[in-house]
Amino acid sequence: MNRPYCLNICGLVHSPGLSKELTAEFAHDPQNYHWVNFPQIGSFSHYLDQHRHQVDCLIVEWQPGLGDLFTYLHHSATVLPTVLIGPKSELSPQDPPHYHAAEIILNQASPEQIPIALDHAITHFLKLSQACPLPLPPNLDLSPETIQSHSSRQNTLSERLKERLGYLGVYYKRDTQQFFRHMPATTKAKFVAELQADYRHIILEYFHQNSQVNTLMDTFVTKAFLADISVSQILEIHIELMDNFAKQLKLEGRNEDILLDYRLTLIDVIAHLCEMYRRSIPREA
């Protein structure tokens, strides 16, 4: 399944291994992706200056100097959908710098997850840009002209992305050998344990302000999608976790009614997963 147009992706990836893996991943689908990468901030910035109206989204690997780069991009009114690949240690929301509110952060990136992460980044960008001007860091001293330019370019990019993506869905290629039902028993047990731990993390962060719950949820849903996990399996994970929490609250003499609020979390996760499955269906010509 091909996109109506090729998606132009610009990378700032300095790790040779990751750069090679991403190049190979996008080379498998040249009709849908055009990928160019720069290991250094200087060459990356120069390319964006020359091609900012052609680039659709960014993949940026965490490295020193990103704060200055993002400030430069803001002042030049360059705000694009972005996947930020962080170090293996978990990034907290307070860890600067961040590009904008719609970026997607991956603490550990595998090449096959990148196309889906890009789609998440584009979707978040489009949702925010449709609702309001994309929020920028509050400490930036931008002129009214720059802010107006931000808004204009944001609207132009949103329309271009809708046109390129067709806005009816994206077909994701999955390896059926990686599906949960094809895993060995020991691998299944380990995978379920990982899903349970990830879902517990989402539950604990869901109602906290300034949390990374959207990123956690995207990672969880992507993992479930690639393994072809069913909605009923997600429901089982939720029920088991709520039962464990209820037992703990009972031991502490506390009311377990608070757990009812986490039905919203379940609905949110299932909605995300169902949307992934919907978009995995190839469109009819």
Order of alpha helices (4+ residues) and beta strands (2+ residues): beta-alpha-beta-alpha-beta-alpha-beta-beta-alpha-alpha-alpha-alpha-alpha-alpha
